[in-house]
Amino acid sequence: MKRKDYQVTFSATLVVLMAAFLSTIFFANANLSFADSGKKKSPAVARPSAVEYTEAEIKQLEGALKITKAQEELWNSLTQVMRENAKDMDALTKDRAESAKPMNAVEHMKLHSQITAAHLDQLKKFIPPFEAFYASMSDEQKTITDTIFRTGKYAKNKRK
């Protein structure tokens, strides 16, 4: 493999690992005992569920990528996996919230391990339909997608 290929592979791997790590911190640091208290969170503190977040991401991607009729089947397969993954993550965090108790350092590490393993399983399910969808994209769609994955920002359409 060429040096450039290693750099691209390393960069992609780094992005995936960072996303998994940040997600792990997000879910593990959530106040899981709050679900037991019967109190409602204020809107300023409330965090969206994985399902809500995924739905918002899907809408943003649809708007940014301008999916064609020919791509709809591949897109639907991809979004189905995204939605299933989000439901699984919500179930995992809900289970932890329902059995919430103060956790010691070892229990926190085990929780991080569970969430990281879930993310890895989800990525394994996500990659095949994403790869198929990516292969169907126009060069413009690929550029937009690459930008989103590299920066996390949705490209604004440039006026000519």
Steps between C-alpha positions, in 0.01 A plus 500: 500500500615852431574746776194706404277191540634449852429862584141477375443171682653637819292819476177307446581266787580794724166667419308179579688447826451861606127481425470179701702647786303823513171312482617277783578800717167660410295194598712392796501844661125536471336526839348152486356518851280786382261256329423347838428828676170572326609859436497652156812656357485862402508555122843661527646180650298242306701297251347364183458127476712313246183456292429875500861581418505244217178632349645851499821371336301313234305817414821704477664240278196478273508876455875514442528202264191544282434127470389392152219257418761242397662528845183478708515124561863518615423808710202326663717199586759728656250703703334180621833389650553847648156489665550146633838598644346803670223289654758252628705779657193651663409157640851457641497838672142452621589165656789665682277788612235266639754311706682818592711502810819675591779340300855451609795537262492133395127515423555818296770323299267205438230741384748666263593155372134407436432822313821473297416140407150611396649776283736253336213260425299790360788609276532146367131509403523854363803468271359261232188707418701821528762364263232402247332840527834683472584304184174626343578866570593764249838671540323801651318281755827326589670834556218613730506169688878508535477854637233401752703203623823697512368813670161406646355803321240501229621685192290792393410509135726751329338740259670538166 
